[in-house]
Amino acid sequence: MRQVSLREFRTRGAKALEAVPKGETVLLAGQQGPAYFLVPVLGDVALEDRELRRAMAKASLRENWAHANASGLDEVTAERIDLEIREVRAVRKRAKTR
């Protein structure tokens, strides 16, 4: 996988991608680290889209798990979750009856 800086991609556009072989994924990276993937569309677009969405979902899950671990939410019990759900439902029910 090739890496191109965001700055170079913004200023040079297609010229910045000329050295990348056809069909290869490109990682666009900024000063803060990786930012975007440019994924070529080859063959079955629906399959490519599914794979891309799956990769994005995995990345989102990893980010959420890291947030949960950092904030201690990974240790919340099922009973606590059920209690919070009941509390929210009770508040909504009271709001409807008003």
N, C-alpha and C positions, 0 to 999 in steps of 0.2 A: 504494500500500500504506500502510495506516495503522499507526501505532506507538502502543502502549499500554505504560505502565510496568508492570513486574511487581508493584510495590507496589499500584498502583491496581487491577490485575486481581485481586489476592488479596483486597483489602479490599472492592471494589465489585462484583466478578464481572460478571454480565450487564449491569449499569448502565454499566460502563466500556466496553462494546462497543456501546451503543445508537447512538452517532454513526457507527459503521462501516456503510457500505452493505452490503446483503445480497449475499453471494457474493464479497466482497473478502477477500483474505488479510490477516491482522493479524500484525505483528511485535511480540512481547512482549520488551521490553528491560529489563535490570536495570542496576545501577550499573556492572557490568563490561562492558556493551555488549549487543549482541543475544543473546537467549537461546533463544527459541522462535518458531516460526511456528504460527499457527492457520490452518489451511487449510480452507475450506468444502468440503463434500462435495456435489457437484452432478452429476446425470446418472449416468454409468457409474462406480460406486464402484471397480471393479477397475482401470479406466484411471487414475483419480485416485490410487489406491494405488500403482500402478506408477510414475507420474510422481513422487510423493512419495519413494518408495524410491530412484529414480534420483537425485533431487536430494540426498538424504541420502548416497548412495554417493559422489557427486561431492564433497560437502563433506568427507567422510572422507578421500578420496584427496588433496584439497588439503592437509588437515591432515598427513597422512602424508608427503607430498612435502616440505612445509615442515620437518618433523622430520628427514627424511633429508638435506635440504640443510644444515640447521643442524649436524647431527652428522657430516657427511662421508660418510654411507652411500650417497649418490647416486653416488659414484665407485667403488663396489665392482664388481669385474669379475665376469663370468660364471664364470670359472675359480675365483675365490675362493668364490663361492657354491656351486659344485659341490663344492669341497673341504670346506666346512663341512657340506654335506649328507652326504657320505661319512663324515666324522668322527662325526656324530650317529648315522648308521645303524650304524657299527661299535660304538659304545658300546651301543646298544640290542641289537645282536646278542650282544655279550658278556654283557649283563645277562640275556638269555633263557636262555643256556646254563648259567648258574649255578644 
